[in-house]
Amino acid sequence: MITDEQIRHAWAAYYPKRRSETESALNLPATLRASCPTRAGFKHRRDRGESNNHLCFTIGIPKSEFEEVRNDLPEL
């Protein structure tokens, strides 16, 4: 399982470059897809917005950045 620290590190590395580097653009969504289903409480929350808030708080990434990426990935 990917750890919160690994997610924060990947986010910090890939998010700023996601529009200019193909590798970053591919790795950031892959990291999120791998982490979302494994987060405590993510599957069990009824409201998707509440789940996303919980996920961002738990991982320690800005919700606005998460939402920007999530809008490009409807399966998150």
N, C-alpha and C positions, 0 to 999 in steps of 0.2 A: 504494500500500500504506500502511496506517495504521502509524505509528511507535510504538515503545514509549512515548515521551514523550506522544504524543497519547492513548494508552490510559490511562496513569497519570493524565493530566489529566481525561479523561472519567470514569474510575473515581472519582477524588476528588470530582468534581462531582455525579455521579449516584448513586453507591452510598448515601450518607447519606440521600438524599431519595427513594429508590426506592419506599418504601411510602406516602409522602404526596403525591407529585406524579406525575401520569400521564406527563408528558414524560420524567422520570427513569426511571420504570419501563419505558418503551419504549426509551429510548436506551441504557441499560446493556446489555441483552441484544443489541441490534443491534451495539453496539461489539464485544462478545465474539464474536458470530458472524462479524463481518468479520475479526477478528484471528486467531482460532484456526487456521483452515486455512492461514494464511500463515506461521506461526511455524516457524522452523527446527527440524526434528526432530519436530514434532507429528504429522505423518502417518505417520512411520516407526517410532514407538515401539509396541511390541506391547502393553504394559500401559497402559490408559487412565489409571490413577492416576499412573504415572510420567510420562505426557505432561502431565497437569495440573500436577504438581509442577514440571516443566521450564518450562511456560508461565508459571506464577506467578513462578518465580524469574527468568525472562528479562524479564518485564514489570515486575516489582517490585510486585505486589499481594499482599495477604495471602491465603494459600491458604484459610483458613476462610471469608473473604468470597466468594471465587470459588466454593467448594463450595456455599455457601448459595444463590447465584444459579444455579449450574449445576443444582442439584436441581430448580429450577423450569423448566429448559430441557434436557430429556433429550438433545437433539441435539448438545449441546456435548461 
